[in-house]
């Protein structure tokens, strides 16, 4: 059986789409379709059921993928690392959201080698969509995402939950009620300007929907595409913001900002650690994956 056909088959199986597999393999979609049909003729069985959006493996297709994928992954690992190279020292390409990756993930990974051993790390930042697309295309080894990917191409492990807090400078707290206690008849602090990372107010809108069961009505907005800048603007008194607790804990302790509300069930956002299926067989990826999971036990 031709290994090239098997490689194409496994890629389609993981991607769940001829189109996505073609992009990952650098082939045209007709070429991928032709290879799969050739393999199906050789086996005498259909491997995929064509759907309106993508493909679904048949029972035979699942069985073949289960048997072939680990061996193909091992061959790819040998081809990529070489027989004489120490694969544990390969460069790790990490991608994720700017603030969480900078504040949490990168420090945890650079602490892997406290004795001065070499550890090569390259980090890039982007949205969940950009990060997962880059991982699927092979530009990253490991990704942190707030979106759990679908399909068999990418494998996701829950990493930690991030608690969101509604904060403002102390002078704004009087508008909403001392110590975060809402004045009678006030359903939400909508008279306070909002500081956000995007015009769509993603964090504030999610918080309002979860806690107040409504949409925010704001008196004004400041938009800066970095949560650390949002915090700085909040400390400066520009308005209120919804921030991850880990990012604003020090400012809360110093009294630079105050929590406007402490709901019984705070809004949470889950982070996932994502890899391409099969790549945890690579020592440098497995090492980083394990290190982040261990570090995350102290983040939650």
C-alpha positions in Angstrom: 0.0 0.0 0.0 1.4 3.4 -1.0 2.4 5.4 2.1 1.5 8.7 0.2 -2.1 7.5 -0.1 -2.1 6.6 3.6 -0.7 10.0 4.6 -3.5 11.7 2.6 -6.1 9.4 4.1 -5.0 10.1 7.7 -5.0 13.9 7.0 -8.5 13.7 5.6 -9.6 11.6 8.5 -8.3 14.2 11.0 -9.4 17.2 9.1 -12.9 16.0 8.3 -12.7 17.7 5.0 -11.0 17.1 1.6 -10.6 20.9 1.3 -8.9 21.3 4.6 -6.7 18.2 4.0 -5.7 19.6 0.6 -4.5 22.9 2.2 -2.6 21.0 4.9 -0.9 18.7 2.4 -0.2 21.5 -0.2 -2.2 19.6 -2.8 -5.3 20.5 -4.9 -8.6 19.1 -3.8 -9.0 17.0 -7.0 -5.7 15.4 -6.2 -6.8 14.5 -2.7 -10.1 13.2 -3.9 -8.3 11.1 -6.5 -5.9 9.6 -3.9 -8.7 8.7 -1.6 -10.6 7.0 -4.5 -7.5 5.1 -5.4 -7.1 3.8 -1.9 -10.8 2.9 -1.7 -10.5 0.9 -4.9 -7.4 -0.9 -3.5 -9.3 -1.8 -0.3 -12.6 -2.5 -2.0 -14.4 -0.5 0.7 -15.5 3.1 1.1 -13.5 5.0 3.6 -15.6 8.2 3.9 -19.2 9.2 3.6 -19.6 12.5 1.7 -21.7 15.1 3.6 -22.9 18.5 2.7 -20.1 19.9 4.9 -17.0 17.7 4.9 -16.8 13.9 5.2 -17.5 11.3 7.9 -15.3 8.2 8.1 -17.0 4.8 7.7 -16.3 2.0 10.2 -13.5 0.7 7.9 -12.1 4.2 7.7 -12.0 4.6 11.4 -10.3 1.2 11.8 -7.7 2.0 9.2 -6.9 5.4 10.8 -6.5 3.8 14.2 -4.0 1.3 12.8 -2.1 3.5 10.4 -1.9 7.0 12.1 0.5 6.1 14.9 3.0 4.6 12.5 2.8 7.5 10.1 3.3 10.0 12.9 6.4 8.1 14.0 7.8 8.2 10.5 7.1 12.0 10.3 8.9 12.4 13.6 11.9 10.6 12.3 11.9 12.6 9.1 11.6 16.0 10.9 14.1 15.4 13.7 16.7 13.2 12.1 18.2 10.1 13.6 21.1 11.9 15.4 19.3 15.0 16.6 18.2 15.3 20.2 14.5 16.1 19.6 14.0 17.2 23.2 15.9 20.4 22.4 14.0 21.3 19.3 12.4 24.8 19.1 8.9 24.9 20.4 6.5 27.1 18.5 3.7 28.3 20.9 0.6 30.4 20.0 -2.2 31.8 22.0 -4.0 35.0 23.3 -1.6 37.8 24.0 -2.1 38.5 27.7 -2.6 34.9 28.9 0.3 33.5 26.9 2.6 36.4 28.0 1.6 36.4 31.7 1.1 32.7 32.2 2.3 30.3 29.6 5.7 31.8 28.5 7.0 32.2 32.1 6.0 28.6 32.8 7.8 27.3 29.8 11.0 29.3 30.2 11.2 27.9 33.8 11.6 24.4 32.3 15.4 24.6 32.3 16.4 26.2 35.6 20.0 24.8 35.3 20.9 26.7 32.2 20.1 24.0 29.7 19.1 25.1 26.2 15.4 25.5 25.5 14.3 27.2 22.3 10.9 28.9 22.4 9.1 31.0 19.8 5.7 32.6 20.8 3.1 34.3 18.6 -0.2 35.8 19.5 -3.6 35.9 17.8 -7.3 35.2 18.0 -8.6 31.7 18.7 -9.4 31.3 15.0 -5.9 32.5 13.8 -4.2 30.3 16.4 -6.1 27.1 15.6 -5.7 27.7 11.8 -1.9 28.2 12.3 -1.7 25.0 14.4 -3.6 22.9 11.9 -1.3 24.2 9.1 1.8 23.2 11.0 3.0 26.8 11.8 2.7 26.1 15.6 3.5 23.0 17.7 1.2 23.9 20.7 -1.7 26.4 21.0 -3.7 27.9 23.8 -7.3 28.7 22.9 -10.6 29.7 24.4 -12.3 27.7 21.7 -12.4 23.9 21.7 -11.7 22.7 18.1 -13.9 20.2 16.4 -12.8 17.2 14.4 -9.9 14.7 14.8 -7.2 16.9 13.3 -6.6 18.8 16.6 -6.8 17.4 20.1 -7.8 19.7 23.0 -7.2 19.3 26.8 -8.9 21.7 29.3 -6.1 23.8 30.9 -7.8 26.1 33.4 -10.8 28.3 34.0 -10.3 32.1 34.1 -12.6 34.1 36.5 -13.8 37.5 35.2 -14.2 40.4 37.6 -16.0 43.7 37.1 -13.6 46.5 38.4 -13.2 50.2 38.4 -11.2 52.9 40.2 -12.6 53.5 43.8 -14.2 56.8 42.9 -16.5 55.1 40.5 -17.6 52.6 43.1 -19.8 55.3 44.7 -21.8 55.5 41.4 -22.6 51.8 41.7 -22.7 51.4 45.5 -20.0 51.2 48.2 -18.1 47.9 48.3 -19.8 46.7 45.2 -23.3 46.7 46.7 -25.7 47.9 44.1 -28.0 50.8 45.2 -31.7 50.1 45.3 -33.3 50.0 41.9 -30.0 49.9 40.0 -29.8 46.7 38.0 -26.3 47.3 36.5 -23.6 50.0 36.6 -24.6 51.4 33.2 -23.8 55.1 34.1 -20.0 54.3 34.2 -17.9 54.4 31.0 -16.6 51.1 29.7 -13.0 50.1 28.8 -12.7 47.2 26.4 -10.4 45.4 24.0 -12.8 45.6 21.0 -15.7 47.7 19.8 -18.0 44.7 20.2 -17.4 44.8 24.0 -16.8 41.0 24.2 -15.9 40.7 27.9 -18.5 43.2 29.2 -21.3 41.8 27.0 -20.5 38.3 28.2 -20.4 39.4 31.8 -23.7 41.4 31.5 -25.5 38.4 29.9 -24.2 36.0 32.6 -24.7 38.2 35.7 -27.3 40.8 34.9 -29.2 38.8 32.2 -29.2 41.9 29.9 -27.1 43.8 27.4 -24.8 46.6 28.6 -25.9 50.2 28.0 -22.7 52.3 28.3 -22.1 56.0 28.9 -19.0 55.9 26.8 -16.1 53.6 25.8 -12.4 53.4 25.6 -11.1 50.6 23.3 -7.5 49.3 23.6 -6.5 45.9 22.2 -4.6 44.7 25.2 -6.0 43.7 28.6 -3.0 45.1 30.4 -3.7 48.5 28.8 -7.4 48.1 29.8 -6.2 47.6 33.4 -3.9 50.7 33.2 -6.8 52.8 31.9 -9.1 51.4 34.7 -6.5 52.3 37.4 -6.3 55.8 35.8 -10.0 56.2 36.4 -11.3 56.1 32.8 -14.2 53.8 33.7 -15.0 50.2 34.5 -13.8 47.0 32.8 -14.2 43.2 33.0 -10.8 41.6 33.6 -9.4 38.2 34.4 -8.9 38.0 38.1 -5.2 36.9 37.7 -4.5 40.1 35.8 -6.1 42.5 38.3 -5.4 40.8 41.7 -2.4 43.0 42.5 -4.3 46.1 41.7 -7.2 45.0 43.8 -4.9 44.3 46.7 -3.3 47.7 46.4 -6.7 49.4 46.3 -6.0 50.8 42.8 -9.3 49.3 41.6 -12.2 47.8 43.4 -14.6 45.0 42.4 -18.0 46.6 41.6 -19.9 43.3 42.0 -19.1 39.8 43.4 -21.7 37.4 42.0 -22.2 34.1 43.7 -21.3 32.3 40.5 -18.6 34.4 38.7 -18.4 34.2 34.9 -15.6 31.9 33.8 -13.8 31.3 30.5 -12.0 28.0 29.8 -8.6 27.8 28.2 -7.7 24.7 26.2 -4.3 23.3 25.4 -4.4 22.2 21.8 -2.0 20.0 19.6 -2.2 18.3 16.3 -3.2 14.7 16.7 -0.2 12.5 17.1 2.3 15.3 17.9 2.4 14.5 21.6 4.8 11.7 20.5 7.4 14.4 19.9 9.4 14.9 23.2 9.6 18.7 23.0 5.8 19.0 22.5 5.0 16.5 25.2 7.4 18.2 27.7 5.8 21.6 27.2 2.3 20.1 27.3 3.0 18.5 30.6 4.7 21.6 32.0 1.7 23.8 31.2 -0.7 21.4 32.7 1.3 21.3 35.9 1.6 25.1 36.1 -2.1 25.5 35.5 -2.8 23.7 38.8 -1.7 26.9 40.5 -3.6 29.2 38.2 -7.1 28.1 38.9 
